[in-house]
Each structure stands twice: as C-alpha cells, then as structure tokens.
Amino acid sequence: MTVDDTGSGADRGDPHAADSGEDPLALRLEQLILGAERRYTPFQAARSAGVSMELASRFWRAMGFADIGQAKALTEADVLALRRLAGLVEAGLLSEAMAVQVARSTGQTTARLAEWQIDSFLEGLTEPPEPGMTRTEVTYPIVELLLPELEEFLVYVWRRQLAASAGRVVQTADDEEMVDRRLAVGFADLVGFTRLTRRMEEELGELVEAFETTAADLVAARGGRLIKTLGDEVLYVADDSGTAADIALRLVETMANDETMPELRVGMAFGTVTTRMGDVFGTTVNLASRLTSIAPRDAVLVDSAFAEELIRTGEAPASEAEAAEAAAAAEKEGEEPPTYRFALQPMWQRPVRGLGVVEPWLLARRTGSV
C-alpha cells in the first residue's frame, strides 16, 4: 500500500526506538501482538481507509486510544478496522452514531480484559526463571505462545455470549422490550470496605478478586447476568424475581461462611430497565442501589414491586398467615400444600433520597428451601 514518504525508514526494523526513545524490546512486543509494523500516521491511515480524519478520530477515541498527533504509530490493522467500520456505515447496516457505539463498547470491554490479563495473568507467568534475565525477555516468548490460543478463546466466548444475548432479545414480547425491559436488578455490597482499604492494603487485591470471582460464578451458575463489578460492589440482573432472589441469598450465605470476607448486604428492585452498551440504567437500578445502602448486614432488601412479583409467581406468600391458611385448606382437602421458596417481611416505610418514600421488604429463604 502506498503511503507518504515523510518519515521514510521509520517503518523498517526498530528505528522508532531511536526516534522516540522507546524501548526496542517493548516495540518488538507491540509488533508481535499487533502482527504488523508501524507504517502510518493517523492522517495517512484515515486516507488509506477512505474516511475523513474527523471520523477516524471519533472511532479511535471511542475505542479508547489517545490522540498521537501525526506520529507514525499505526499499522495495516488500524487501516482495516477503519475500513470495516466505515463500510458498515456506507452499506447502511449501521448509522454513524451506532458505529461509534460499537467502537466504544468494544474498546471499553477489551480494555478492561487486557488490563486484567497483563496485571494478573502475565505478571505471574513472567517471573524471570534465571538471574540476569529481564521480565521483558521472558514476556516475549510467553506472549508468542499464548497469543493465538487466547485470541481463539476470546472469539469463542464472544460468540457464546452473542448467541445467548440474541436468544433473549428474540424472545421479548415486542420491539420496545428490546431496549426497555422488565428485569430484576440486584446490587451486592461489601460492608466496611473503605475502612478495610486503610487496614489491609496488601491483601486488598486478593479480597476484591475473591469477592468478584465468587459473585460472578454464583450469578452465572444460577442464571443471572453480571453487569459490572466495582471493587466492593457487583451489579447483576435476572429475567425473573425468583432467580434474582436466589442469587442474592446465596451470595449472602456464601460470604457468611467465608471468614476472610466482610459482611455483605444486597438491595434489589424489579421494573423497567434501559439497557445500553451492556449496562443498565433507570429508576429501577437507582432504587436497587439505594436499598443496598440501607440494607442490614448479611441481609437482602427488596422493593415492593419485587415483593409483589415474588407473590404473583408463587415464589413467596403474601404473609405467613396466608401461607398457614393455604396449608390448612390444602390439608383439609387432602391436597399437597403450596410450597414457597422465599419469605417476605415488610419493613417500615422510609424516604429514599431522590426516589421519595419506599416500602422495603426483608427477603429470606423459607425453612427447608434450598
């Protein structure tokens, strides 16, 4: 591909190191991961892709890449990515705004993944096996071996997640539900986390990782979807209240059985939720967050809509008196009494900042329910 002659020679070998002061081994590692040498300035890349510099800049910023002026730091892969995004817009498959959203959502998700893999994964694998070896010297062959396998695994997981998400969308009742859906939303929050950060800085990373791993595994195993983790807090959703309630109680039970973990509190709400770029927004989400902040330690609070949904679906009785009456009536008729997984206890109504007066319910597992 023809490019400008400006800066000629910078695309051969590693002269970038001499020009920019960058570590030659770091540049070799970059070239290994990207699979191509630096050849283009941003202007040259945009021109080669057939897009305006303005649109190219929007795409790059959306993907999370910093402005680099007119340094020759881009590769054929960068040009191809621009062509693909612009081609989707030109073909009418995506609007320009939607293409930018695709770039942003992909960039944000993979940026976090890449940070985790370098910070937690590669650091453990690249301890120099012999005195005198640098970490970079060990990293290069490790990355060379792992890169194709990790790439294949990433594509596999993405396809699996895409299939699951597409399946949920096509089962929605109407088009409006594809964006604004009725979901159960749960926040789980470690109690006293700020105080812990001052007391156990060295062990804090391990605690956070253990909490996030445990929460993610429980949410996935019981049929929920983890939206995001915030260190001491996780946000998840489920299509029905029973699934979300089971996840919440299992989180509390699991953390309570781990002496290394702080106490946990969970708040949940049920209602319409707006989904954007893998995140959830709206009053239902805000209410779940507020309920978490007022929940007792090692307990779960739900809003009235969540409680009503559990009652409507037969997951919980409206009251213990009603459950006793139903059991007595069934016994009298020689029938099996109704079974409930959860118990609800109404709490005092209270004002919640920004949301008015709410009626929280304390959620518990009924005796014998698993």
Sine and cosine of phi, psi and omega as CSV:
sin_phi,cos_phi,sin_psi,cos_psi,sin_omega,cos_omega
0.00,0.00,0.69,-0.72,-0.04,-1.00
-0.98,0.19,0.74,-0.68,0.08,-1.00
-0.75,-0.66,0.17,-0.99,0.03,-1.00
-0.90,0.44,0.45,-0.89,0.01,-1.00
-0.99,0.15,-0.14,0.99,-0.03,-1.00
-0.88,0.47,0.73,-0.68,0.00,-1.00
0.96,0.29,0.40,0.92,-0.04,-1.00
-0.86,0.52,0.59,-0.81,-0.04,-1.00
0.99,-0.11,-0.33,0.94,-0.01,-1.00
-0.96,0.29,-0.23,0.97,0.00,-1.00
-0.99,-0.15,0.26,0.97,0.03,-1.00
-0.89,-0.46,0.78,-0.62,0.02,-1.00
0.90,0.44,-0.67,-0.74,-0.03,-1.00
-0.84,-0.55,0.66,0.75,0.02,-1.00
-0.91,0.41,-0.27,0.96,0.05,-1.00
-0.84,0.55,-0.58,0.82,-0.05,-1.00
-0.88,0.47,-0.66,0.75,0.00,-1.00
-0.94,0.34,-0.61,0.79,-0.05,-1.00
-0.96,0.27,-0.63,0.78,-0.15,-0.99
-0.96,-0.29,-0.15,0.99,-0.04,-1.00
0.98,0.19,0.18,0.98,0.00,-1.00
-0.98,0.21,0.44,-0.90,0.01,-1.00
-0.92,0.38,0.81,-0.58,0.00,-1.00
-0.85,0.53,-0.62,0.78,0.01,-1.00
-0.92,0.39,-0.58,0.81,0.05,-1.00
-0.91,0.42,-0.61,0.79,0.04,-1.00
-0.93,0.37,-0.61,0.80,0.07,-1.00
-0.89,0.46,-0.64,0.77,0.02,-1.00
-0.91,0.42,-0.67,0.74,0.05,-1.00
-0.87,0.50,-0.71,0.71,-0.02,-1.00
-0.90,0.43,-0.61,0.79,0.05,-1.00
-0.88,0.47,-0.72,0.69,-0.06,-1.00
-0.94,0.34,-0.68,0.74,-0.03,-1.00
-0.98,0.20,-0.38,0.92,0.02,-1.00
0.97,0.26,0.29,0.96,-0.01,-1.00
-0.33,-0.94,0.38,-0.93,0.04,-1.00
-1.00,0.07,0.37,-0.93,0.12,-0.99
-0.92,0.39,0.80,-0.61,-0.02,-1.00
-0.74,-0.68,-0.44,0.90,-0.20,-0.98
-0.85,-0.53,0.53,-0.85,0.30,-0.95
-0.99,0.16,0.26,-0.97,0.05,-1.00
-0.83,0.56,-0.65,0.76,0.01,-1.00
-0.89,0.45,-0.70,0.71,0.00,-1.00
-0.90,0.43,-0.64,0.77,0.01,-1.00
-0.90,0.43,-0.69,0.72,0.02,-1.00
-0.89,0.46,-0.68,0.74,0.00,-1.00
-0.91,0.41,-0.67,0.75,0.01,-1.00
-0.91,0.42,-0.53,0.85,0.02,-1.00
-0.99,0.14,-0.21,0.98,0.01,-1.00
0.98,0.22,0.50,0.87,0.02,-1.00
-0.82,-0.57,0.32,-0.95,0.02,-1.00
-0.96,0.29,0.43,-0.90,0.03,-1.00
-0.88,0.47,-0.56,0.83,0.01,-1.00
-0.89,0.45,-0.72,0.69,-0.01,-1.00
-0.93,0.37,-0.64,0.77,0.03,-1.00
-0.86,0.51,-0.67,0.74,0.01,-1.00
-0.90,0.45,-0.63,0.78,0.03,-1.00
-0.89,0.46,-0.68,0.73,0.01,-1.00
-0.90,0.43,-0.73,0.68,-0.05,-1.00
-0.90,0.44,-0.69,0.73,0.02,-1.00
-0.90,0.43,-0.63,0.78,0.03,-1.00
-0.88,0.48,-0.59,0.81,0.02,-1.00
-0.97,0.25,-0.15,0.99,0.07,-1.00
0.99,-0.10,0.32,0.95,-0.03,-1.00
-0.99,-0.13,0.67,-0.75,-0.05,-1.00
-0.96,0.27,0.43,-0.90,0.13,-0.99
-0.91,0.42,0.70,-0.71,-0.04,-1.00
-0.85,-0.52,0.29,0.96,-0.02,-1.00
0.91,0.42,-0.77,-0.64,0.05,-1.00
-0.86,-0.50,0.61,0.80,0.10,-1.00
-0.95,0.33,0.57,-0.82,0.03,-1.00
-1.00,0.09,1.00,0.00,-0.12,-0.99
-0.73,-0.69,0.05,1.00,-0.08,-1.00
-0.97,-0.25,0.37,-0.93,-0.11,-0.99
-0.86,-0.52,0.01,-1.00,0.07,-1.00
-0.86,0.50,-0.55,0.83,0.01,-1.00
-0.90,0.45,-0.60,0.80,0.04,-1.00
-0.91,0.42,-0.64,0.77,0.04,-1.00
-0.90,0.44,-0.71,0.71,-0.02,-1.00
-0.89,0.45,-0.64,0.77,0.02,-1.00
-0.88,0.47,-0.69,0.73,0.06,-1.00
-0.87,0.49,-0.70,0.71,0.00,-1.00
-0.87,0.50,-0.67,0.74,-0.04,-1.00
-0.91,0.42,-0.73,0.69,0.01,-1.00
-0.90,0.44,-0.72,0.69,0.00,-1.00
-0.90,0.43,-0.59,0.81,0.01,-1.00
-0.90,0.43,-0.60,0.80,0.05,-1.00
-0.90,0.43,-0.59,0.81,0.04,-1.00
-0.94,0.34,-0.72,0.69,-0.01,-1.00
-0.89,0.46,-0.55,0.83,0.00,-1.00
-0.98,0.20,-0.12,0.99,0.01,-1.00
0.99,0.16,0.16,0.99,0.01,-1.00
-0.98,0.21,-0.51,0.86,0.05,-1.00
-0.72,-0.70,0.56,-0.83,0.19,-0.98
-0.97,0.23,0.27,-0.96,0.02,-1.00
-0.88,0.48,-0.65,0.76,0.01,-1.00
-0.90,0.44,-0.63,0.78,0.00,-1.00
-0.93,0.37,-0.61,0.79,0.04,-1.00
-0.88,0.47,-0.63,0.78,0.06,-1.00
-0.90,0.43,-0.63,0.78,0.04,-1.00
-0.90,0.44,-0.64,0.76,0.06,-1.00
-0.86,0.51,-0.72,0.70,0.02,-1.00
-0.88,0.47,-0.68,0.73,-0.05,-1.00
-0.93,0.37,-0.72,0.69,-0.03,-1.00
-0.90,0.44,-0.65,0.76,0.02,-1.00
-0.92,0.39,-0.68,0.73,0.00,-1.00
-0.90,0.45,-0.70,0.72,-0.03,-1.00
-0.91,0.42,-0.66,0.75,-0.03,-1.00
-0.93,0.37,-0.74,0.67,-0.05,-1.00
-0.96,0.29,-0.45,0.89,0.05,-1.00
-0.89,0.46,-0.70,0.72,0.02,-1.00
-0.92,0.40,-0.65,0.76,0.04,-1.00
-0.87,0.49,-0.72,0.70,-0.01,-1.00
-0.89,0.45,-0.67,0.75,0.02,-1.00
-0.88,0.48,-0.70,0.72,0.00,-1.00
-0.89,0.45,-0.70,0.72,-0.05,-1.00
-0.90,0.44,-0.61,0.79,0.02,-1.00
-0.96,0.27,-0.75,0.66,-0.08,-1.00
-0.92,0.39,-0.69,0.72,-0.14,-0.99
-0.98,-0.21,-0.56,0.83,-0.15,-0.99
-1.00,-0.01,-0.86,0.51,-0.06,-1.00
-0.93,0.37,-0.54,0.84,0.00,-1.00
-0.86,0.51,-0.63,0.77,-0.01,-1.00
-0.95,0.30,-0.45,0.90,-0.05,-1.00
-1.00,0.00,-0.27,0.96,-0.15,-0.99
-0.95,-0.33,0.38,0.92,0.13,-0.99
-0.90,0.44,0.83,-0.56,-0.04,-1.00
-0.81,0.58,0.83,-0.55,-0.04,-1.00
-0.97,0.26,-0.34,0.94,-0.04,-1.00
-0.74,-0.67,0.54,-0.84,0.05,-1.00
-0.87,0.49,0.63,-0.77,0.03,-1.00
1.00,-0.09,-0.29,0.96,0.03,-1.00
-1.00,0.09,0.65,-0.76,0.05,-1.00
-1.00,0.02,0.34,-0.94,0.03,-1.00
-0.88,0.48,-0.62,0.78,-0.02,-1.00
-0.90,0.43,-0.62,0.78,0.02,-1.00
-0.89,0.45,-0.53,0.85,0.03,-1.00
-0.99,0.14,-0.57,0.82,-0.06,-1.00
-0.90,0.44,-0.66,0.75,-0.10,-1.00
-0.83,0.56,-0.81,0.58,0.00,-1.00
-0.91,0.41,-0.52,0.86,0.04,-1.00
-0.91,0.42,-0.74,0.67,0.02,-1.00
-0.88,0.47,-0.65,0.76,-0.01,-1.00
-0.85,0.52,-0.60,0.80,0.00,-1.00
-0.98,0.20,-0.64,0.77,-0.12,-0.99
-0.99,0.12,-0.50,0.87,-0.16,-0.99
-0.79,0.61,-0.79,0.62,-0.02,-1.00
-0.90,0.44,-0.57,0.82,0.00,-1.00
-0.94,0.35,-0.69,0.72,0.02,-1.00
-0.90,0.43,-0.60,0.80,0.01,-1.00
-0.90,0.44,-0.71,0.70,0.02,-1.00
-0.89,0.45,-0.65,0.76,-0.02,-1.00
-0.92,0.39,-0.62,0.78,0.03,-1.00
-0.87,0.49,-0.71,0.70,0.00,-1.00
-0.90,0.44,-0.65,0.76,0.02,-1.00
-0.87,0.49,-0.76,0.65,-0.02,-1.00
-0.89,0.45,-0.66,0.75,0.00,-1.00
-0.87,0.49,-0.70,0.71,0.01,-1.00
-0.89,0.45,-0.65,0.76,0.03,-1.00
-0.88,0.47,-0.72,0.70,0.00,-1.00
-0.91,0.41,-0.62,0.78,0.02,-1.00
-0.90,0.44,-0.66,0.75,0.02,-1.00
-0.89,0.45,-0.68,0.73,0.01,-1.00
-0.91,0.42,-0.68,0.73,0.00,-1.00
-0.92,0.40,-0.67,0.74,0.03,-1.00
-0.89,0.46,-0.61,0.79,0.04,-1.00
-0.89,0.46,-0.63,0.77,0.02,-1.00
-0.92,0.40,-0.62,0.78,-0.05,-1.00
-0.92,0.40,-0.72,0.70,-0.07,-1.00
-0.94,0.35,-0.27,0.96,0.03,-1.00
-1.00,-0.01,-0.04,1.00,0.01,-1.00
-0.93,0.37,0.43,-0.90,-0.12,-0.99
-0.94,0.34,-0.59,0.81,-0.01,-1.00
-0.47,-0.88,0.07,-1.00,-0.07,-1.00
-0.89,0.46,-0.58,0.81,-0.04,-1.00
-0.90,0.44,-0.55,0.84,-0.02,-1.00
-0.93,0.37,-0.27,0.96,0.00,-1.00
-0.92,0.39,-0.43,0.90,0.01,-1.00
-0.93,-0.36,-0.74,0.68,0.01,-1.00
-0.95,-0.31,0.97,-0.25,-0.11,-0.99
-0.87,-0.49,0.39,-0.92,0.09,-1.00
-1.00,-0.01,0.89,-0.45,-0.06,-1.00
-0.69,-0.72,0.35,-0.94,0.19,-0.98
-1.00,-0.05,0.78,-0.62,-0.06,-1.00
-0.89,-0.45,0.75,-0.67,0.00,-1.00
-0.78,-0.63,0.68,-0.73,0.16,-0.99
-0.91,-0.41,0.74,-0.67,0.11,-0.99
-0.88,-0.48,0.78,-0.63,-0.17,-0.99
-0.75,-0.67,0.75,-0.66,0.08,-1.00
-0.96,0.28,0.75,-0.67,-0.02,-1.00
-0.99,0.17,0.70,-0.71,0.09,-1.00
0.95,0.31,0.45,0.89,-0.07,-1.00
-0.91,0.42,-0.65,0.76,-0.01,-1.00
-0.87,0.50,-0.64,0.76,0.02,-1.00
-0.92,0.40,-0.60,0.80,0.01,-1.00
-0.91,0.41,-0.57,0.82,-0.03,-1.00
-0.89,0.46,-0.47,0.88,0.02,-1.00
-0.99,0.13,-0.41,0.91,-0.13,-0.99
-1.00,-0.09,-0.46,0.89,-0.13,-0.99
-0.62,-0.79,0.87,0.50,-0.08,-1.00
-0.86,0.50,-0.65,0.76,-0.08,-1.00
-0.92,0.38,-0.59,0.81,-0.07,-1.00
-1.00,-0.03,-0.08,1.00,-0.11,-0.99
-0.88,0.47,-0.68,0.74,-0.01,-1.00
-0.87,0.50,-0.66,0.75,0.00,-1.00
-0.92,0.40,-0.64,0.77,0.00,-1.00
-0.90,0.44,-0.72,0.69,0.00,-1.00
-0.88,0.48,-0.69,0.72,-0.01,-1.00
-0.90,0.44,-0.66,0.75,0.01,-1.00
-0.90,0.44,-0.68,0.74,0.01,-1.00
-0.90,0.44,-0.74,0.67,-0.03,-1.00
-0.90,0.44,-0.65,0.76,0.00,-1.00
-0.91,0.42,-0.72,0.69,0.01,-1.00
-0.88,0.48,-0.72,0.70,-0.01,-1.00
-0.90,0.44,-0.72,0.69,-0.02,-1.00
-0.87,0.49,-0.68,0.74,0.00,-1.00
-0.91,0.43,-0.69,0.73,-0.01,-1.00
-0.91,0.41,-0.70,0.71,-0.01,-1.00
-0.87,0.49,-0.73,0.68,-0.02,-1.00
-0.92,0.40,-0.70,0.71,-0.07,-1.00
-0.90,0.44,-0.55,0.83,-0.06,-1.00
-1.00,-0.04,0.05,1.00,0.11,-0.99
0.99,-0.14,0.21,0.98,0.07,-1.00
-1.00,-0.09,-0.07,-1.00,0.03,-1.00
-0.74,-0.67,0.84,-0.54,0.04,-1.00
-0.97,0.23,0.84,-0.54,0.00,-1.00
-1.00,0.05,-0.74,0.67,0.03,-1.00
-0.21,-0.98,0.33,-0.94,0.09,-1.00
-0.88,-0.48,0.59,-0.80,-0.05,-1.00
-0.80,-0.61,0.67,0.75,0.00,-1.00
0.98,0.17,-0.98,0.18,-0.01,-1.00
-0.99,-0.14,0.13,0.99,-0.09,-1.00
-0.58,-0.82,0.60,-0.80,0.11,-0.99
-0.82,-0.57,0.55,-0.84,0.05,-1.00
-0.87,-0.50,0.80,-0.60,0.03,-1.00
-0.68,-0.74,0.29,-0.96,0.05,-1.00
-0.72,-0.69,0.32,-0.95,0.10,-1.00
-0.55,-0.83,0.44,-0.90,-0.03,-1.00
-0.95,0.31,-0.41,0.91,-0.02,-1.00
-0.70,-0.71,0.38,-0.92,-0.10,-1.00
-0.93,0.37,-0.57,0.82,-0.02,-1.00
-0.89,0.46,-0.68,0.73,0.03,-1.00
-0.90,0.44,-0.72,0.70,-0.01,-1.00
-0.89,0.45,-0.63,0.77,0.00,-1.00
-0.91,0.41,-0.68,0.74,0.02,-1.00
-0.88,0.47,-0.68,0.73,0.02,-1.00
-0.88,0.48,-0.72,0.70,-0.04,-1.00
-0.86,0.50,-0.73,0.68,-0.04,-1.00
-0.93,0.36,-0.59,0.81,0.05,-1.00
-0.92,0.39,-0.59,0.81,0.07,-1.00
-0.88,0.48,-0.74,0.68,0.00,-1.00
-0.89,0.46,-0.71,0.70,-0.02,-1.00
-0.90,0.44,-0.67,0.74,-0.03,-1.00
-0.92,0.40,-0.71,0.71,-0.02,-1.00
-0.93,0.38,-0.57,0.82,-0.01,-1.00
-0.92,0.40,-0.44,0.90,0.00,-1.00
-1.00,0.05,-0.01,1.00,0.01,-1.00
-0.94,-0.33,0.94,-0.33,-0.07,-1.00
-0.91,0.41,-0.34,0.94,-0.02,-1.00
-0.99,0.13,-0.19,0.98,-0.09,-1.00
-0.99,-0.14,0.60,-0.80,0.13,-0.99
-0.93,0.37,0.14,-0.99,0.07,-1.00
-0.94,0.35,0.36,-0.93,-0.08,-1.00
-0.83,-0.56,0.51,-0.86,0.14,-0.99
-0.69,-0.72,0.56,-0.83,-0.09,-1.00
-0.74,-0.67,0.67,-0.74,0.11,-0.99
-0.83,-0.55,0.66,-0.75,-0.03,-1.00
-0.66,-0.75,0.52,-0.86,0.05,-1.00
-0.61,-0.79,0.37,-0.93,-0.01,-1.00
-0.79,-0.62,0.74,-0.67,0.02,-1.00
0.27,-0.96,-0.23,-0.97,-0.04,-1.00
-0.95,0.32,0.72,-0.69,-0.03,-1.00
-0.75,-0.66,0.70,-0.71,0.10,-1.00
-1.00,-0.07,0.77,-0.64,0.01,-1.00
-0.95,-0.31,0.72,-0.69,0.04,-1.00
-0.56,-0.83,0.82,-0.58,0.11,-0.99
0.78,0.62,0.65,0.76,0.05,-1.00
0.99,0.15,-0.03,1.00,0.01,-1.00
-0.95,-0.32,0.19,-0.98,0.00,-1.00
-0.81,-0.59,0.57,-0.82,-0.07,-1.00
-0.64,-0.77,0.25,-0.97,0.12,-0.99
0.84,-0.53,0.05,-1.00,-0.05,-1.00
-0.87,0.49,-0.61,0.79,0.00,-1.00
-0.87,0.49,-0.68,0.74,0.02,-1.00
-0.91,0.41,-0.70,0.72,0.00,-1.00
-0.88,0.47,-0.64,0.77,-0.01,-1.00
-0.92,0.39,-0.66,0.75,0.04,-1.00
-0.87,0.49,-0.65,0.76,0.02,-1.00
-0.90,0.43,-0.68,0.74,0.00,-1.00
-0.91,0.41,-0.64,0.77,0.01,-1.00
-0.90,0.43,-0.56,0.83,0.04,-1.00
-0.88,0.47,-0.65,0.76,-0.06,-1.00
-0.93,0.36,-0.36,0.93,-0.01,-1.00
-0.94,-0.33,0.01,1.00,-0.02,-1.00
-0.94,0.34,0.59,-0.81,0.10,-1.00
-0.91,0.42,0.29,-0.96,0.03,-1.00
-0.91,0.41,0.63,-0.78,-0.01,-1.00
0.80,0.60,0.68,0.74,-0.01,-1.00
-0.59,-0.81,0.24,-0.97,-0.04,-1.00
-0.81,-0.58,0.81,-0.59,0.10,-0.99
-0.94,-0.34,0.64,-0.77,0.06,-1.00
-0.78,-0.62,0.38,-0.93,0.03,-1.00
-0.99,0.10,0.11,-0.99,-0.08,-1.00
-0.90,0.43,-0.58,0.82,0.03,-1.00
-0.91,0.42,-0.62,0.79,0.04,-1.00
-0.91,0.41,-0.70,0.71,0.02,-1.00
-0.88,0.48,-0.69,0.72,0.01,-1.00
-0.88,0.47,-0.59,0.81,0.01,-1.00
-0.93,0.37,-0.64,0.77,0.07,-1.00
-0.89,0.46,-0.65,0.76,0.02,-1.00
-0.92,0.38,-0.68,0.73,-0.03,-1.00
-0.89,0.46,-0.61,0.79,-0.05,-1.00
-1.00,0.03,0.05,1.00,0.04,-1.00
0.98,0.22,0.28,0.96,0.01,-1.00
-0.99,0.12,-0.37,0.93,-0.01,-1.00
-0.51,-0.86,0.54,-0.84,0.08,-1.00
-0.98,0.18,0.38,-0.92,0.04,-1.00
-0.91,0.42,-0.50,0.87,0.05,-1.00
-0.33,-0.94,0.27,-0.96,0.03,-1.00
-0.93,0.37,-0.52,0.85,0.05,-1.00
-0.90,0.44,-0.67,0.74,0.03,-1.00
-0.90,0.43,-0.62,0.78,0.03,-1.00
-0.90,0.44,-0.65,0.76,0.02,-1.00
-0.91,0.41,-0.66,0.75,0.03,-1.00
-0.89,0.45,-0.68,0.73,0.00,-1.00
-0.91,0.42,-0.62,0.79,0.01,-1.00
-0.93,0.38,-0.66,0.75,0.01,-1.00
-0.91,0.42,-0.68,0.73,0.01,-1.00
-0.90,0.44,-0.64,0.77,0.01,-1.00
-0.92,0.40,-0.65,0.76,0.01,-1.00
-0.90,0.43,-0.63,0.78,0.01,-1.00
-0.90,0.44,-0.57,0.82,-0.02,-1.00
-1.00,0.02,-0.02,1.00,-0.01,-1.00
0.96,0.28,0.45,0.89,-0.02,-1.00
-0.94,-0.34,0.24,-0.97,0.07,-1.00
-0.95,0.30,0.73,-0.69,0.03,-1.00
-0.94,0.35,0.44,-0.90,0.04,-1.00
-0.90,0.44,0.57,-0.82,0.03,-1.00
-0.93,-0.36,0.66,-0.75,0.01,-1.00
-0.83,-0.56,0.63,-0.77,0.03,-1.00
-1.00,0.08,-0.48,0.88,-0.16,-0.99
-0.78,-0.63,0.38,-0.92,0.09,-1.00
-0.86,-0.51,0.57,-0.82,-0.01,-1.00
-0.83,-0.55,0.72,-0.70,0.05,-1.00
-0.82,-0.57,0.89,-0.46,-0.01,-1.00
-0.93,0.38,0.64,-0.77,0.04,-1.00
-0.95,-0.31,0.11,-0.99,0.02,-1.00
-0.91,0.41,0.67,-0.74,0.11,-0.99
-0.89,0.45,0.56,-0.83,-0.01,-1.00
-0.45,-0.89,0.49,-0.87,0.05,-1.00
-0.96,0.28,0.64,-0.77,0.05,-1.00
-0.85,-0.53,0.77,-0.64,-0.09,-1.00
-0.80,0.60,0.83,-0.55,0.07,-1.00
0.99,0.12,-0.15,0.99,-0.07,-1.00
-0.80,-0.60,0.06,1.00,0.02,-1.00
0.98,0.21,-0.43,-0.90,-0.03,-1.00
-1.00,0.03,0.76,-0.65,0.02,-1.00
-0.83,-0.55,0.40,-0.92,0.04,-1.00
-0.92,-0.40,0.99,-0.11,0.00,-1.00
-0.98,0.21,0.47,-0.88,0.07,-1.00
-0.84,-0.54,0.67,-0.74,0.07,-1.00
-1.00,0.07,0.83,-0.56,-0.04,-1.00
-0.99,-0.14,0.68,-0.73,0.06,-1.00
-0.60,-0.80,0.28,-0.96,0.07,-1.00
-1.00,0.02,0.71,-0.70,0.01,-1.00
-0.95,0.32,0.51,-0.86,-0.04,-1.00
-0.83,0.56,0.79,-0.62,0.02,-1.00
1.00,0.00,-0.15,0.99,0.00,-1.00
-1.00,0.08,0.63,-0.77,0.01,-1.00
-0.76,-0.65,0.00,0.00,0.00,0.00
